[in-house]
Amino acid sequence: MIPSKYPVISLLLLLANFGLGFSQEAKEIMRKADEKMRGKTSEAEMVIRTTRPTWSREMGVKTWMKGNEFAMILIQSPAKDKGTVFLKRKKEVWNWLPTVERTIKLPPSMMSQSWMGTDFTNDDLVKESSVLEDYTHSILGDTTVGSRESYVLQLIPKPETALVWGKLIVVIDKKDYLELHTRFYDEDGFLVNTMTAYDFQEMDGRLIPTRFEMIPQDKKNQKTEIIYKSIRFNRPLEDSFFTMDQMRKLN
């Protein structure tokens, strides 16, 4: 009697669905963490502090974001950068330079470059890529950060996407879905940057990290911090706000 092949097929389907379930669960965890800091809309004021071995500087920044498709970033200080604006509309990113009154469209090749001389890339700040749609998600395990029990997720770029990072390892708190720690790897699997969240406070009715520290792996005594001064979530913000005309008017 020839054994039936159907139990084998059923087992393969079961394993495939099992893996798919874990992938969907991992994506849902990432979605909750992303929504925690983003909301449907957000308007924030922050300080970005860049530290180098021989100098440091601070920028005052205001941001407006709507979902995953729209973002506006206005530099308020120092004086030499005041009025510089970055605009994201879906997959397009624009930069307004008031000193020369010129608008520049940033090509995808510039997304991996430093944003305003910091340790964040253009993509990290402007979010051209989507942590939800452009990556495949999986759960690697559990860990504890301080007293917070957390998930460890791995994000791998989808084959059809050309992204800055080759892999992300993200630690997310199980209770409040706070993104506590992220490691950024290049395409060869080498660690490039590590971002850690600190100073958890309630702002506009939700608990969030109010300071993020990005440290490059191979550069001593170098880091960039983002410190939130205020943030408001889920206030009305029209798509029409995110235009090049509005970008110039912010000045």
N, C-alpha and C positions, 0 to 999 in steps of 0.2 A: 504494500500500500504506500503510495507516495504522500508524504506529509503535506498538509495544506500550507500554502504560502500566506494565507490570509491572517493567521495569528501574528506572523512576523510583521506584516504591513500594519496591523492594528497597533502593535507595540511601537513601531516607528512613528506612527501618527500620534500615539499617546505621549511619547518622548518629545516630539516636536511641539505639541500643544502645551506640554509642561514647561518647556523652555520659553515659548511664546508668552505664557502666563507670567513667568518671572520677568520677562522683558517689559510687559505691560505694567506690572507692579512697579518696577524700577522707574519707568517713565512717569507714572503717576506721582511717585515720591518726588521726582525732580520737578514736576509741574507745580506741586504744592509749595516747594521751596522757592521756585521762581516767582510764583504769584505772591508769596509773602513779602518780597522786597519790591515788587512791581505794582501789584494791584491791577485793576482795569486801567487806571490812570495814576500817575504820581507827579508831584511837583516838589522838588527838593532844593535846599541850599546846603552847600558843603564846602569844606576846605580840603584841598589836595596838597599834601606836604611831601616834597621830594628831597631825599637826603643822599648826599654823596660824601666821599671821604674828606673833601676840602670845602664843601659848601652845602647850603640847603636853601630851599625857597618854598613859598606858599602861593597857591592860587585860590581865589574865591570863585566858586562855580555855582551856577543855577541850572537845573535840568527840568525838562518836561518830558514825560513818556506816556505813550498810550499803547497798551498791548505790546506785541512783539514787532509791530510794523512801523511805529513812529517814535522818533526821539529828537529832542532839541537840547543842545548844551551851549550855554552862554558863559564865557569867561568874563568875570567882573573885576578881577585884579590879578596881578599887578598892572600898573598903568600901561606898560609896553604891550601887554596882551589883551587889555580891556576891549571888549566889543567883538572879539573873535567868536565865531559861532560854528557849531557843527550841526548838521541836519541829516537825519535818516528818514527816508521814505521807502518802506519795504526793503528792497535790496540795494537801493541807491543811497550813497552818502556824499554830502556836499560840505564844503568848508568856506565860510565867508571871512575874508581878511580885510578889516576896515582900513588899515593903514594904506593899502593900495586900492581899496574899493573894488575888490575882485572876488568872484565866486569860482571855486575850483571843485570839480567832481573827482572824488577819490576812487581810483580803480581798485579792484579786488587785491591787486598785488601790494597795495599800501596798507592793507588791514593788519599785517603782521608787524608793521613799523611802530616805533614808540609814539605814544600819544602825548604831545606837548612836552617831550623830554622826560617823561615819567617812566616807571617800570611797567606800566600798563600798555597794551597795544591799542591801536585804533579800534580793533574789534572788541576788546575787553570793555571799552567805554561806550562805544557807539552801538555795539551789539548788532553788527550786520548779520552774523550767523545766529541761529537759534539753538539754544541748548535742548529744546524740545523736539524740533523737527529735523535738524541736521545731523543728529547723532543717534546711534543705537545704544540703548541703556541696558545695564545688567547690574545685579546686586552681587558684590563680592563677599560680603559678610557683615559682621557687626563690630562695633568698637565703642569705647567710652571716652568721651572728651570732658575732662573735669568730672562733673556729676551727671553729664548728659549721655544717656544711651543713644547710640547713633547708628545709622546705616552707612555702609561704604559702597558707593556706586562707581561703576566704570562707564565712561562715555567714549565711544569709538565713532569717528566720522563715518557717515554712510558713503559707500563707494562712489556715488555720483556727485558728491560735494567736494569742493576745494576749500578746505578750512585752514586756519592758522595753526591749530594744534593737532598733533597726531593721536593724543589721548588725554582725557581728563579723569582724575580720581577725586571724587567729591564725597565729603563726609557731611551727612545731614542728620540733625537731631530728630529723634523719633517722635517726641512729644509736640514740639512747636514748629517743626519743619524749618529750622534755621540752618542755613548753609554755613557750617563752622570752619571748614578747611577744604581747600582745593589745590591739587597739584597739577601743573600744566607740563605736558611732555611734548617733545617734537616728534617728527615722523620716524625718527630712528629709535625712539623709546627712551631718550635721555631727558631727565628732569630739567626744566628750564626755570620755572617760577613756582613759588609756593605762596598762596594767599590764605590768611588766617583772619577770622572774625573775632572782635572783642567788644567790650562795653555794651552789653545787652540792656536796652532800655525800652520803655513803652513810648512810642511816638504815634500820634494820631490814632490811638486806640489799639495798636498792635505791637507786640514785642518783636524787636528787630536788633541785629547788631548795628551799632552806630559808628564803629570804626573797623576798617579793613586794612590789613597790612600786606603789601605785595613785596616779596623778597626774591631777587634773582639768585639762582643756585651758584653761579660761578663768579659773582662779583661781591667782594668783601665790603662791609660797611656801606652797603647801598640798599635803599628801600624806598617805597612810596606808600603813603597812608592816605586813605579817604576817610574824612571825619564828617559825619552828618550833623549839621546844626539844626535842621528841621526837615520834615517831610510830611506831605499831605497826600492821602490816598483817595481814589475814587471820586474826585471832583469832576464836574463836566468839563470836557476838553475836546473841542471839535477837530475833525481831521483837517479842516481848513487852516488851523493854526500852524500846521507843519508844512509850510511853503517857503520858497526862496524869498518871496516878498516879505513875509513875516520875519524871516531870518535877518534881513537887512534892517527891518524896523525895530528890532530889539535894542539897537544901539541908540 
